Amino acid sequence: MSGAGSRRSHVIDIRPLTQSPPFARLWVGTLLGGLGAQLTLTAVMLHMFALTHDTFAVSMIAVAGLVPMVVAGLYGGMLADHFDRRTVALVAASIGWSATVALATLAWTGLVNEWWLYGLSIVNSAASTVASATKAAMTPKLVGTHLIPAAAALTGITTGVMVMAGPALGGLLVAAFGYPITYTIDAVLTLSLFLGLATLPRLTPEGETNRPGLRSIVDGLAFLKVAPNIRMQFVLDVIAMTFGQPIALFPALGVVLLGGGEVTSGILMAAIAVGVLASSLFSGRIGTVRRQGVGIARAIQAFGLATGLFGLVLFAASMGWSADDVDAAHPDVPLIVLACLCLALTGAADNISAIFRQTMLQAAVPDAVRGRLQGIFMVVVAGGPRIGALFTGTLAGIALWFPPLAGGVVIVVLVGVILRLATRFRAYDAENPVP
């Protein structure tokens, strides 16, 4: 399972930061800019509720941005495969930053309303999708093929920090200083991303590229027909996200099953991010794994197993095995701790799967189509959890514990069957990457 030059330490491999100063600057800029984006996302949701007092209006922020996000992922990937990727990312980041500045200006002047929040959030989300897909397509040139797994693990660090610290910090800033200052802080933090992007070398795609247009997008999608390994990882990710996304249950769990109200809901969400962060910090040996197709499948099965265990914890809570009466003031602490452990495992397993998937995508896909495939990857990542929310919301009417328990079983069994049948995916070798 080990390749040449593999590291023996389990601690995260930081060589991409020490050996590639351009990647290091981009990583720091992405971390700070992403943290600012989480501040704004949290502030926008709180701001929308303050204006409308309607949770449906808050949920529509994500729904309204789905189609623009899909379009941006496909279109942005096409641009990244034709133009200098540094320029594409800079333009996308500039558009997103302008939307944040507009939010801050409207908040300072008192002219903000729900339609401005919807519109500027959509612009911000679409721009972020283009920038993220383009930055991911840059990675192999910045760090070299041998350090792609380590770079993917470092991306997990940024994700964990953003998801864990961003919402909490955003809520505190809004409560302490208000919306204008919170939006302004995001605008300042995002400037660090410009520094990381502006100092990059010119990064033009290698090989024959298509002129921007519908044909280029179609050709990118058509590449999946001759890329069974990439296609299979997309399928497995959709399975995981469809049947293993219990986040929609969190508000109800804090009220009717585990107790503790909104505090419990926030703790459950943070537990996932803790798992992501921990698995990245101890990802040093991931780069030595050659059978990355098997690694993806096993990580997703572990994700399904942890999701199923989370469902069992909720079942225990429904039976009153730990506490008879729970409410916002009386949480069931032992079961909340067990639930958090299960969710931390889901976050860790999902992150390990993501490291393998991103490594395969960046190493096996030719540079000339890598931007478009990263755009499709962003669409899968964005769309899967929304399908999962529908699955969870539909089955939650049976019982709150049923969606994660049933979903976890489906993931473990279905992924096992697919891995058994997908011989090429099972045989994928990181030392001879074939899409």
C-alpha positions in Angstrom: 0.0 0.0 0.0 3.0 2.3 0.2 4.6 4.3 -2.5 8.0 5.7 -2.9 9.0 8.3 -0.5 6.0 7.7 1.7 6.0 9.3 5.1 5.9 7.1 8.3 4.3 9.8 10.5 0.5 9.9 11.0 0.7 13.7 11.5 -0.4 15.9 8.6 2.1 16.4 5.8 2.8 20.1 5.6 5.3 19.9 2.7 2.9 21.7 0.3 3.2 24.7 2.6 7.0 24.5 3.1 8.0 23.6 -0.5 5.5 25.7 -2.4 5.3 29.4 -1.2 2.6 30.2 -3.8 0.4 27.4 -2.4 1.1 28.5 1.1 0.0 32.0 0.4 -3.1 30.8 -1.4 -3.9 28.4 1.5 -3.7 31.2 4.1 -5.8 33.5 2.0 -8.4 30.7 1.4 -8.5 30.0 5.1 -9.1 33.7 6.1 -11.4 34.4 3.2 -13.4 31.3 3.9 -13.7 32.2 7.5 -15.0 35.6 6.5 -17.5 33.9 4.1 -18.9 31.8 7.0 -19.3 35.0 9.0 -21.4 36.5 6.3 -23.4 33.3 5.7 -24.3 33.2 9.3 -25.0 36.9 9.5 -27.3 36.8 6.4 -29.4 34.0 7.9 -29.7 35.9 11.2 -30.4 39.1 9.3 -33.1 37.4 7.1 -34.9 36.1 10.2 -34.7 39.5 11.9 -36.3 41.0 8.9 -39.0 38.4 8.2 -39.3 36.3 11.4 -39.8 33.4 9.0 -37.7 30.2 9.1 -38.9 29.3 5.6 -37.4 32.6 4.3 -34.1 31.7 5.9 -34.1 28.2 4.3 -34.8 29.7 0.9 -31.3 31.4 1.0 -29.8 28.0 0.3 -32.5 26.9 -2.1 -32.4 30.1 -4.2 -28.7 29.7 -4.7 -28.7 26.1 -5.9 -29.4 26.6 -9.6 -27.0 29.6 -9.9 -24.4 27.5 -8.1 -24.8 24.6 -10.6 -24.5 27.0 -13.5 -21.5 28.7 -12.0 -19.8 25.4 -11.4 -20.2 24.3 -15.0 -19.5 27.7 -16.6 -16.6 28.6 -14.2 -14.9 25.2 -14.9 -15.1 25.9 -18.6 -13.5 29.3 -18.1 -10.7 27.7 -16.0 -9.9 25.4 -18.9 -9.5 28.2 -21.4 -8.1 31.3 -19.6 -5.3 31.9 -17.1 -6.7 30.2 -14.0 -5.2 32.9 -11.7 -7.1 35.5 -13.6 -10.4 33.5 -13.5 -10.1 33.1 -9.8 -9.2 36.8 -9.2 -12.3 37.9 -11.2 -14.5 35.5 -9.4 -13.1 36.6 -6.0 -13.6 40.2 -7.0 -17.2 39.7 -7.8 -17.8 37.9 -4.5 -16.0 40.6 -2.6 -18.0 43.3 -4.3 -21.2 41.5 -3.2 -20.0 41.5 0.4 -19.0 45.2 0.3 -22.5 45.9 -1.1 -24.0 44.0 1.9 -21.9 46.0 4.3 -22.8 49.3 2.6 -26.5 48.6 2.6 -26.3 47.5 6.3 -24.5 50.7 7.3 -27.0 52.9 5.4 -30.1 50.9 6.7 -31.3 50.2 3.1 -30.9 46.4 3.3 -34.0 44.2 2.8 -34.7 40.6 2.2 -34.4 40.9 -1.6 -31.0 42.4 -1.3 -30.0 39.5 1.0 -31.2 36.9 -1.5 -29.7 38.6 -4.5 -26.3 39.3 -3.0 -26.1 35.9 -1.4 -26.7 34.3 -4.8 -24.0 36.4 -6.4 -21.6 35.5 -3.5 -22.4 31.8 -3.7 -21.9 31.6 -7.5 -18.7 33.5 -7.4 -17.3 31.3 -4.6 -18.2 28.2 -6.6 -16.2 29.5 -9.6 -13.2 30.5 -7.4 -13.2 27.2 -5.5 -13.3 25.1 -8.7 -10.5 27.1 -10.3 -8.3 27.0 -7.2 -8.7 23.3 -7.0 -7.6 22.9 -10.7 -4.5 24.9 -9.9 -3.2 22.6 -7.2 -1.2 20.0 -9.2 0.9 22.7 -10.8 1.5 24.4 -7.5 2.6 21.5 -5.4 3.4 18.6 -7.9 1.5 15.4 -8.3 3.3 13.6 -5.4 2.0 16.2 -2.9 -1.7 16.3 -4.1 -2.9 14.1 -1.1 -1.2 16.3 1.4 -2.6 19.5 -0.2 -6.1 17.9 -0.1 -5.6 17.1 3.6 -4.6 20.8 4.2 -7.8 21.8 2.5 -9.6 19.7 5.1 -8.0 21.9 7.7 -9.5 25.0 6.2 -12.9 23.3 5.9 -12.8 22.2 9.5 -11.8 25.6 10.9 -14.3 27.4 8.7 -17.3 25.2 9.6 -16.4 24.9 13.3 -15.4 28.5 14.0 -17.2 30.5 11.4 -20.9 30.2 12.4 -20.1 30.6 16.1 -17.9 33.6 15.5 -20.5 35.1 13.1 -23.3 34.8 15.8 -21.1 36.4 18.4 -20.1 39.3 16.2 -23.7 39.9 15.2 -24.8 39.8 18.8 -22.0 42.1 20.0 -21.5 44.6 17.1 -24.4 44.2 14.7 -24.6 43.3 11.0 -22.7 46.2 9.4 -19.5 45.4 11.3 -19.8 41.7 10.7 -20.1 42.2 6.9 -17.2 44.7 7.0 -15.0 42.2 8.8 -15.7 39.6 6.0 -14.8 42.2 3.4 -11.4 42.8 5.2 -10.7 39.1 5.6 -11.3 38.5 1.9 -8.5 40.8 1.0 -6.1 38.1 2.1 -7.5 35.9 -0.7 -6.5 38.5 -3.2 -3.0 38.6 -1.9 -2.8 34.8 -2.3 -4.2 34.8 -5.8 -2.3 37.9 -7.1 1.1 36.5 -6.2 0.5 33.2 -8.1 2.4 32.6 -11.3 0.5 32.5 -14.6 -1.4 29.2 -14.7 -2.7 28.4 -18.2 -4.2 25.0 -19.0 -2.0 22.5 -20.7 -3.0 20.7 -23.9 -5.7 21.4 -26.4 -8.6 23.5 -25.0 -12.0 24.5 -26.3 -13.3 28.0 -26.9 -15.6 29.0 -24.2 -19.2 28.1 -24.9 -21.8 25.4 -24.6 -19.7 23.0 -26.7 -16.9 23.2 -24.1 -19.3 22.4 -21.3 -20.7 19.4 -23.2 -17.2 18.1 -23.9 -16.4 18.3 -20.2 -19.5 16.3 -19.3 -18.7 13.9 -22.2 -15.3 13.2 -20.7 -17.0 11.3 -17.9 -18.1 8.7 -20.4 -14.4 7.7 -20.8 -13.5 8.3 -17.2 -15.2 5.4 -15.2 -13.1 5.9 -12.1 -14.0 9.6 -11.8 -17.6 8.8 -12.7 -17.7 6.1 -10.0 -16.4 8.5 -7.3 -19.2 10.9 -8.1 -21.8 8.2 -7.8 -20.4 7.1 -4.4 -20.4 10.6 -3.1 -24.0 11.1 -4.2 -25.0 7.9 -2.4 -23.2 9.1 0.8 -24.8 12.6 0.7 -28.3 11.3 -0.2 -28.6 8.7 2.6 -26.2 10.2 5.2 -27.2 13.8 5.8 -29.0 14.1 9.1 -28.3 17.8 9.6 -31.9 18.7 8.8 -32.8 16.9 12.0 -30.6 18.9 14.3 -33.1 21.7 15.2 -35.8 19.1 16.2 -33.3 17.0 18.1 -32.5 19.8 20.4 -36.2 20.5 21.1 -37.9 17.1 21.3 -35.4 14.2 21.5 -32.1 15.2 23.1 -33.0 18.5 24.8 -30.8 21.5 25.1 -32.5 23.5 22.3 -30.4 25.6 19.9 -27.3 24.9 22.0 -27.5 21.2 21.3 -28.1 21.8 17.6 -25.0 23.9 17.4 -22.9 21.3 19.3 -24.0 18.6 16.9 -23.0 20.7 13.9 -19.6 21.5 15.5 -19.0 17.8 16.2 -18.9 17.1 12.5 -16.3 19.8 11.9 -14.2 18.5 14.8 -14.1 15.1 13.0 -13.0 16.8 9.8 -10.3 18.8 11.5 -9.0 15.8 13.5 -8.8 13.5 10.5 -6.8 16.2 8.6 -4.4 16.7 11.4 -3.6 13.0 11.5 -3.7 12.4 7.7 0.1 11.9 7.3 -0.1 8.3 5.9 -3.0 9.0 3.5 -0.5 9.9 0.8 1.0 6.3 1.0 -2.3 4.6 0.0 -2.2 3.4 -3.6 -5.7 1.7 -3.9 -7.5 5.0 -3.6 -10.7 3.6 -5.1 -10.9 1.1 -2.3 -10.0 3.9 0.1 -12.9 6.0 -1.1 -15.4 3.1 -0.8 -14.2 2.0 2.7 -14.2 5.6 4.0 -17.8 6.0 2.7 -18.8 2.7 4.4 -17.3 4.0 7.6 -19.3 7.2 7.1 -22.5 5.0 6.7 -21.7 3.0 9.8 -21.2 6.1 11.9 -24.4 7.5 10.5 -26.3 4.3 11.5 -24.8 4.4 15.0 -26.0 8.0 15.3 -29.5 6.7 14.4 -29.2 4.1 17.1 -28.3 6.8 19.7 -31.5 8.7 18.6 -33.5 5.5 18.9 -32.2 5.1 22.5 -33.2 8.7 23.2 -36.7 8.0 21.8 -37.0 5.1 24.2 -36.0 7.2 27.2 -33.0 4.9 28.0 -31.0 7.7 29.5 -33.5 10.4 30.6 -37.3 10.3 30.7 -38.0 14.1 30.3 -35.9 16.4 28.2 -36.4 19.9 27.0 -34.4 23.1 26.3 -33.4 23.4 29.9 -32.8 19.7 30.6 -30.6 18.1 27.9 -29.8 14.4 27.9 -26.1 14.9 28.3 -24.9 11.2 28.0 -26.7 10.6 24.7 -25.7 14.1 23.4 -22.0 13.1 24.0 -22.6 9.7 22.2 -24.3 11.5 19.3 -21.4 13.9 19.0 -18.9 11.1 18.9 -20.9 9.4 16.1 -21.1 12.7 14.1 -17.4 13.4 14.6 -16.7 10.0 13.0 -19.0 10.9 10.1 -17.0 14.1 9.6 -13.7 12.3 9.8 -14.7 9.5 7.3 -16.2 12.0 4.9 -13.1 14.1 5.0 -10.8 11.0 4.3 -13.1 10.1 1.4 -12.8 13.7 0.1 -9.0 13.6 0.3 -8.9 10.5 -1.8 -11.5 11.8 -4.3 -9.8 15.1 -4.7 -6.4 13.4 -5.2 -7.8 11.1 -7.8 -9.6 13.9 -9.6 -6.5 16.1 -9.7 -4.0 13.4 -10.5 -5.9 11.3 -13.1 -7.8 14.0 -15.1 -5.8 15.8 -17.8 -5.0 19.5 -17.2 -7.0 20.6 -20.2 -10.3 19.4 -18.7 -9.5 19.6 -15.0 -11.3 22.9 -14.5 -14.5 21.5 -16.0 -14.3 18.3 -13.9 -13.7 20.4 -10.8 -16.8 22.4 -11.7 -18.8 19.2 -12.0 -17.3 18.1 -8.6 -18.5 21.3 -7.1 -22.0 20.7 -8.4 -22.0 17.2 -6.9 -20.8 18.5 -3.6 -23.4 21.2 -3.6 -26.3 19.2 -4.9 -25.9 16.0 -2.9 -26.6 17.4 0.6 -29.8 19.1 -0.7 -31.0 15.7 -2.0 -30.1 14.3 1.3 -32.1 16.9 3.2 -35.2 15.8 1.1 -34.6 12.2 2.0 -34.2 13.0 5.7 -37.1 15.3 5.8 -39.4 12.8 4.1 -38.5 9.9 6.4 -38.4 11.9 9.6 -42.2 11.7 9.6 -41.8 8.1 10.6 -39.4 8.8 13.5 -36.5 11.1 14.0 -34.1 8.2 14.4 -35.2 6.4 11.2 -33.5 8.4 8.5 -29.9 8.1 9.8 -30.4 4.5 10.8 -31.9 3.4 7.5 -29.6 5.7 5.5 -26.5 4.3 7.2 -27.5 0.7 6.4 -28.2 1.6 2.8 -24.8 3.3 2.4 -22.8 0.4 3.8 -24.7 -2.3 1.7 -25.0 -0.3 -1.5 -21.3 0.8 -1.5 -20.2 -2.7 -0.8 -22.2 -4.1 -3.7 -20.9 -1.4 -6.1 -17.3 -1.9 -5.0 -17.7 -5.6 -5.6 -18.9 -5.0 -9.2 -16.7 -2.0 -10.1 -13.5 -4.0 -10.8 -11.7 -1.1 -12.5 -12.4 1.3 -9.6 -11.3 -1.3 -7.1 -8.0 -1.8 -9.0 -7.3 2.0 -9.3 -3.6 2.6 -8.5 -2.4 6.0 -7.4 1.0 5.3 -8.9 -0.6 4.8 -12.3 -3.6 7.2 -12.2 -6.2 6.5 -14.9 -9.5 8.5 -15.0 
